[in-house]
Amino acid sequence: MPTLNERNLPLTQIHTLIETYFATFLTAEAVKTATLAFERTFPPASAPQWLSQTTSNPLWNGLLIALRCGQLLPHPSQIVLGQVYGSEQVGAQLTHDFANLEQEQLILLCLDTKNQIIARQTVFQGTLNSCPAHPRELLQRALARATARIVIAHNHPSGDVTPSKKDVEFTKRLRLAGEIVGIPLLDSFIVGANDYFSFAEQGLINCNMDSQ
């Protein structure tokens, strides 16, 4: 996979990637300050030189690692849970799996380049109406494997699959963060008692199920 300089990314695009990374966990007011501070030490024009470096600042180091991980070649992976062919297939299985759960859970599916599920993890389990999550934790788990794409799903114990404002915002933040590290979000599901909501099916995620 080409490195940043081999892709010939415009400096403005590298700047945008850095801003987008910070926007996944900082407030809008703090993004500009964090971006400028980062770029004083790691100027976009010098990306080929600093891309392999590390720093004691955990937030900055996370960005450097994220950019590097997006360049790694995929390794052979073990198929553990079959292959994803479409949102309807996954939604039906998730509806069955989440049936009768009284607490909200968030699961992560890690897929390889052929959309074969190489890992399934319950990332968070919350109260009846709260399941705290952060895109950073999900992507860290995905980066620990030869993950090409991810799918997330969580249940609404109430049975209503209508996405809340927080659901929409979290999915947006995870999609943006995934784009930075080269692990796109294939779909995000909300599962109820007998139904599911797919962000991809509703056109809220630019979903491409084609395997490579």
N, C-alpha and C positions, 0 to 999 in steps of 0.2 A: 504494500500500500504506500503511496507517495507521501513524503514528509511535507511539512508546511511549505517549505521553499520550493519543493518540486511541484506542488500544486499551483505555484505562482499566485497565491491568494493576495489580493490587494490589501494594503495596510489597513484600510478602513474595514475590511471584512474581518481581519484578525482582531481589530479593536472591538468590533461588534460581538465576536465570539467571547471575548473576555467580559464584556458588559453583560452578555446573556448568562454567563456562568454565575457571576455575582448576583444577578437578578433572581436566581433560583432560591436564594436564602437570605438576601438582604432587602431592606426596604428600598423603595425607589430613590429616596433622598441619599441613601448611603452608597448606592451603586456607583455614581459618578466619582465620589471621593475614593472608593476602593479601587476603581479602574485606573484612575490617575496615579494613585500610589503604586499600584502594581507596575504600570507602564514606565514609571521613573526608574525602576530597577530592571524590568524586562521589556525594553522597547520593542514594539511589533516589528520594526525594521531589522532587528537583530535576532528574530525568532530562531533561525537555524543554529545560532550559537547557544542560546539559553534553554532550548527545549529539553536538553538532557540534564540540566542542573536541578538542584533541590534547594529548599530554603527551610528555615526553622519555623516560618509562619505557616500554620496548618491550612489556612484558607488558600494562601498562595500555592502551597505545595499541592493542595488538592487540584488546583487548576492545571499546574504543570503535569501532574500525573494523568489527569483527564485527557489533556491534549496528546500526551505520549501514548496512552492506551488506545486512543482512536486510530493509531497508526499500526498497531500490532497485527501481524498476520494471524488468521484463525488457525487453531490447532484441531486435529481430529477429536471429535467429541463422542461421548457415549449416549446413545438414544435410551431414554429411560421412560418416557411417557407418550410415545407415538409422535405423530406429525400433525401440524396445524394446517388445515385446508381452507378454513374460512371462519368468520365470526359466528355464523349460525351453529356450526359444529361445536365450537368452544363454548358458546353460550349455553347450549343444551347440556353439556357435561357439567358446567359450573352450577347450573340450576339444580342438578341432581346432587352435586357435592356439598352445596351450601344448605341443602334442605334441613329445616328444623334447628339451625344454629340460633342460639339466643343472644350471642354476642357478635359484635361486628369484627370481621377478620379481613385482613388484606393479604393476598397471595401474589407472588411473583412467579411468572413463567419465563424461563430463559430458553431461547431458541437459537439453533445454529443457522448457518446460511441456507439450509434446506427446510427451514421452519420445523425442524425436529426438536421436540421438547427435551432439553438435556438436564433441566432441573426445575423443580417446583418447590417453593418454600413459603411457609406461612411467616410473613415478615412482622406483622403486628396483630395483636388481638386486644380489642378495647372493651369499653363498657357498652351498655345498650345503645348509646347514641354518640359515642366518641371513640375514634380510632386514630390517635396521633401518628403521623407519618411524615417523612421528609424525603424528597427525591434523592438526596445524597446517599442515604442508607441503602435504597434500592439499587442504585447504580454501583455502589461499592460491592454489593453482592454479585451483581451481574459481571462486573469487571474481574471478579475472582475466578470466573469460568470463561470458556471460549464462547462467549455470548455474542451473537450477531444482532439479535432483536429481542425485545421483551414485550410481554403482555402482563397487565396487572388486572386484578379483579378484587372487589370487596362486596360484601353483602349489606343489605339494609334489613335488619331483623323486623322492621315494621311491615315489610312486604312491598312497599312502594319503591319502584325502581327509578323514579324521577330523580335526576342528578341535582344535588344541592349546589349552591354557589361555591362552597368549599370543594365539592367534588370536581367542578369544572375548573376551578383555579389550580387545584393540585395536579390534575391531568395536564393542564397547559404547562405548568412549571416542569413537570417530569418530561414532557415531550421536548421542551427547549433544552433541558439539561442533557437529555439523551442525544440530541443532535450534536452537541458539543463533543461528547466523547465517542461519537460514532456508533452508538447503540440506539437505533430509533425505537420509539414506542409504537408497536404494531396495533394495539387496541387496548382500551380500558373498559372494563365491564362493571356494571352494578347489578347485583343479583338479588332478586326478591324470592318470595315463596314459590311462585310458579312461573316466573318470567325473568327476563334480563334486559338490561339496556346496554347497547354497544355504541361507544363513541364513534367507532369507524363506520358502522352501519348507518348512523345518523349524519355522517359527513362531517363530524367534528374533529376527526383525525384523518390526515391524508394517508390512507392505509394501502399498502401494496403487499399482497399475500404471495407474490411470485417468489419462489425459491431460486437460488442461484446454483 
